[in-house]
């Protein structure tokens, strides 16, 4: 099962390595990990996309809570939430492909943010599955480079992760 | 204004630390200078940093106080890693202060530099790199607080040399609040009530207790609880002394080398009350075999991640063992009736006990079990017993009956050979008048044997019980049983003359080769040589094996007994 774990953690050097080290030491999966400071600069918020059985997930949250720098942990995927990922993708855009790329970006509500004679950089935001389908929809030979941020997510409505 | 180095020492004084184990070097010279100028904190100079950490660890194990070690940067730190990991696996509260190269050199591959925080991160409860002298006192306060509270563990404080030279006001916080660290103490009352209800319904109960009972100083309360319930009690290796071993209700240690009665009772119990224990692989054997029986499990532990990690738990109770057992006792006072079928269960247990799974024959060769039994008699069961790791460790655990907590000092989780002698030093620093026996083997003892020199310097009269079979006994046992007697690298051909070796360090050495000499040698060591370190080299039966044994991957009831062979 796919799970999105959100963590509030003290914004101190080494905090990220404590979390990453925990996952590798105990053999848990990390599919993606994003981290940045929150509106309170002393706190960072981390989002980890992981997978595992219910027992493994229970251990992951318990072990994360045990880290001294971790303030709060929540499994976002346990309830209603929204998730987004940002992708920048550089594609070859020459001749008739140029128009086609523009059209595909529009269909997926992407934006072209860099243009040269032969390339576009397209910015696309959405659920990870949407980014996957965008990649699948393009001619693989035209993709020059992709970079994705990994998932970040937030609970819907009154579900708030705050100190 | 005082220097960072003086702040470190003042912090130790504020924490009432009376003794630090350590080894000086470039990065900690300022701290050692500050140490020199006072006499409140005593320093024990070890011969290898690993021993400093082991000794600090045993100081804590035998006293409930936080052990402290002080070492220099680079190799000083890397030498401590085994000791830190040992303490971490057994949840021992300890603060390790490490020197670091000056702040501006960090990351430059400076002389004696290593990434201390990175290297120790997976084997500490927490660690710190101090970057500003203004944070120093607060960081040390946090370190002691984190080490001793919740599930205890070692904490490393890495201090760059320039910070120990800088001047700052000293203000040691009295209390501390950390938003990210608030361990649970009290158990959930609803859960405790549920647990008591289940205990009431139990027909084949067992109380299974581990190191948590020792760490939370709950042995007294646990004993009260067990007596009130009249349930059988088993201890893990780490839990020995948590319940009096000479008591009728005690069925012995369980697990890989547990007694026949303890392992059967654990396996066939319909209710397990697990207290400060973690169902590890050496305790329950094959988890699938273990989960084959239907039972209800109540698990009290301060660490939520220990619960339902290896065995599914029906009633989890997160909290300090002592507090939870207190609540249970209160609830039991208001009327508790044991199920009448428990009497039948006791009959069954007595039948298992009748197998006498720890029986052995003392014939021509000295048997290691015999030495431990004689040690028990000579010390009247009152000694602190440290051990190394291997067959001798199991013999010590099986045959020395611990009636009190904190008397059995060994590396249970990590299984670190070489701890025995430095453990003896730590115990003696915390309990200066105690009788301390280090049960070891000729292989383990050589891993920290240089500490005989430290023992001489500080007059630490550890009694070394060397069960010498010329073999890496436990390795040899496995090779005999599972590798068709191919004894790959498990025997030692050039042992030192341990008597002469002990004498060369200025101690007393005795070689014992006949069974009838065992007891007199022990008596001599504990009376005539009470104040000396005595190295007793017992030449034992090289074929002696530890039984019962649950082979790796086997179930708890699939024991090999000595009588089967």
Interface residues (C-beta under 8 A of the other chain):
Chain A: X9 X10 X13 X14 X17 X18 X21 X25 X55 X58 X59 X62 X63 X65 X66 X68 X69 X70 X71 X163
Chain B: X117 X118 X121 X122 X125 X126 X129 X146 X151 X178 X179 X180 X181 X303 X304 X305 X308 X309
